[in-house]
Amino acid sequence: MSKQSDFFLYQNNRYNGEFKPENLVFNSNLQEFTQKVSYICSLETAGKLTPEESYKQIKALWKGLKRSKKMLGIGADSDDEPQDPGEYAE
């Protein structure tokens, strides 16, 4: 049985998009990405991580999310894919 704190720390919102197994998996990966980015931002704000380390960690998470999107074939037929946000920061 899960602890009540797990529901607070690891929120999982209901998926309302088009039901396909790959969409559900990607949505789960996206929610995990946003949760981790939120933690990194909080740690950087509190002075526990440097801005450089925060950027590196978020960039690594972004690459992982991008890789999962590609492996799942999400948007594979779309030519208007948004640019990598890391391209602007370097």
Secondary structure, DSSP 8 states (H G I E B T S, - for coil): ---HHHHHHT------S---HHHHHHHHHHHHHHHHHHHHHHHHHTTSS-HHHHHHHHHHHHHHHHHHHHHHTTTTT-S-----THHHH-
